[in-house]
């Protein structure tokens, strides 16, 4: 019934936020780790979920995923069924070497052991190190990237991994020395 009400009220406005969607909070009885003990999901939207040690943290995690999706995609109408879709990897494949190195140095994971797509972001890995606060994880990752690549990703942390990889790649290219050739009195590079 809640889905029907949310769908009907969605026609009264154009800019939807998470409160316009039917939310379900639940306890995961089979959770092996505290950071997934509770869950929050948008009813009828396969894959739009968040987890946490409490219902509140699960809802906050869901809000972060929702915001990331909204910032990069058109939102589905509240109350409708949204099937699970598999994200493309074509953009990510352009950064495979950088991704392998990044996952090893920054996330301390084997890239080929993970399922990542063009829509993956660093926020997808926030529970990786058991940090209670996503901001602590964010700070660690930003510092590791700065230490390893000499790049500040504060402005791209919440975006897709491909945006992070592109920023690192552009910074590395900018640091490459240019070579000049003096040919018959003309300078070429």
C-alpha atoms as one frame of an Amber mdcrd trajectory, in Angstrom:
protein
   0.000   0.000   0.000   2.880   2.358   0.832   4.317   1.898  -2.682   0.990
   2.922  -4.219   0.738   6.027  -2.041   4.340   7.046  -2.795   3.742   6.566
  -6.524   0.557   8.645  -6.513   2.129  11.486  -4.519   5.144  11.478  -6.848
   2.994  13.095  -9.525   2.674  16.204  -7.340   6.356  17.152  -7.681   9.258
  16.712 -10.094  12.378  16.681  -7.927  12.223  13.565  -5.769  14.383  12.826
  -2.743  14.791   9.675  -0.688  11.788  10.532   1.500   9.542  10.218  -1.556
  10.352   6.501  -1.819   8.930   3.620   0.249  11.702   2.538   2.650  12.040
  -0.726   4.546  14.413  -1.125   7.496  15.296  -4.644   8.596  17.622  -6.663
  10.770  19.812  -9.217   9.026  19.586 -12.224  11.340  22.353 -14.045   9.451
  24.848 -11.187   9.426  28.361 -12.444   9.930  29.662  -8.941  10.602  28.273
  -6.060  12.629  28.569  -3.605   9.739  25.800  -5.466   7.864  23.636  -6.291
  10.885  20.905  -3.906   9.682  19.674  -3.033   6.239  17.644  -0.324   4.585
  16.161  -0.592   1.112  13.813   1.160  -1.232  10.904  -1.191  -1.803  10.678
  -2.415  -5.378  14.113  -1.046  -6.347  16.441  -4.014  -6.671  19.945  -3.178
  -5.511  19.199   0.161  -3.850  20.212  -0.846  -0.337  22.350   0.293   2.556
  23.811  -1.567   5.534  25.108  -0.624   8.946  25.570  -1.574  12.578  22.265
   0.125  13.435  19.085   0.919  11.532  20.130   4.563  11.524  23.531   3.788
   9.995  21.905   1.520   7.418  19.539   4.329   6.437  22.429   6.822   6.229
  24.280   4.387   3.966  21.174   4.023   1.791  20.929   7.819   1.554  24.553
   7.998   0.349  23.906   5.367  -2.344  20.709   7.147  -3.361  22.508  10.510
  -3.626  25.300   9.017  -5.720  22.733   7.451  -8.042  20.710  10.684  -8.252
  23.822  12.749  -9.018  24.638  10.548 -12.009  21.323   9.150 -13.271  17.693
   9.922 -13.841  15.641   8.740 -10.862  12.871   6.201 -11.361   9.414   7.296
 -10.288   8.810   6.560  -6.592   6.689   3.478  -5.958   7.552   1.773  -9.241
   9.420  -1.496  -9.597  13.016  -1.036 -10.702  14.606  -4.259 -11.908  18.187
  -5.118 -11.107  20.373  -4.117 -13.987  23.980  -4.918 -14.479  26.163  -1.912
 -14.965  28.535  -1.636 -17.858  32.287  -1.917 -17.471  33.387  -0.359 -20.776
  34.701   2.856 -19.186  36.415   0.988 -16.362  38.155  -1.284 -18.856  39.968
   1.800 -20.201  41.638   2.124 -16.790  42.349  -1.552 -16.083  46.063  -1.119
 -15.348  45.400   1.889 -13.125  42.548   0.015 -11.386  44.742  -3.011 -10.630
  47.418  -0.770  -9.113  44.863   1.376  -7.243  43.034  -1.590  -5.729  46.324
  -3.054  -4.529  47.846   0.155  -3.096  44.757   2.002  -1.908  41.993  -0.509
  -1.156  44.401  -3.387  -0.466  42.321  -5.733  -2.606  42.916  -7.783  -5.703
  41.020  -5.988  -8.457  40.187  -9.267 -10.178  38.544 -10.624  -7.008  35.994
  -7.779  -6.977  32.875  -7.010  -8.962  33.167  -3.395 -10.056  31.518  -1.489
 -12.853  31.405   1.942 -14.439  29.010   2.904 -11.634  31.218   1.748  -8.747
  32.544   4.338  -6.335  34.787   4.425  -3.293  31.696   4.666  -1.081  30.955
   1.064  -2.090  34.017   0.026  -0.084  33.424   2.087   3.089  32.737  -0.906
   5.328  35.892  -2.629   4.085  38.117  -1.750   7.021  35.469  -1.894   9.722
  35.438   1.862  10.280  32.391   2.962  12.234  32.400   6.300  10.507  32.492
   6.541   6.693  34.331   9.862   7.077  37.241   8.013   8.748  37.471   5.650
   5.776  37.212   8.570   3.365  40.079  10.382   5.108  42.266   7.259   4.996
  41.627   6.704   1.297  42.236  10.345   0.361  45.544  10.248   2.287  46.617
   6.961   0.671  45.911   8.354  -2.783  47.869  11.499  -1.981  50.783   9.471
  -0.573  50.855   7.015  -3.494  49.927   9.187  -6.456  50.462  12.768  -5.268
  46.838  13.622  -6.091  44.110  15.114  -3.909  40.831  13.310  -4.695  38.722
  15.172  -2.121  36.526  16.538  -4.902  36.152  13.193  -6.725  35.938  10.753
  -3.794  32.125  10.576  -3.997  32.101  10.158  -7.764  32.654   7.038  -9.834
  35.957   5.151  -9.696  36.528   6.067 -13.336  36.472   9.757 -12.329  39.089
   9.058  -9.652  41.258   7.093 -12.085  40.939   9.829 -14.697  42.052  12.482
 -12.205  45.098  10.399 -11.249  45.906   9.751 -14.917  45.662  13.451 -15.835
  47.890  14.434 -12.896  50.480  11.835 -13.909  50.412  13.045 -17.512  50.864
  16.647 -16.363  53.994  15.617 -14.432  55.552  13.915 -17.480  58.473  15.929
 -18.815  58.035  17.232 -22.304  60.757  16.648 -24.792  61.810  19.173 -27.370
  63.649  18.539 -30.575  65.730  21.202 -32.252  65.501  20.303 -35.903  66.973
  22.702 -38.493  66.518  25.620 -36.132  62.847  24.827 -35.391  61.667  23.583
 -32.033  59.224  20.656 -32.072  57.903  18.589 -29.241
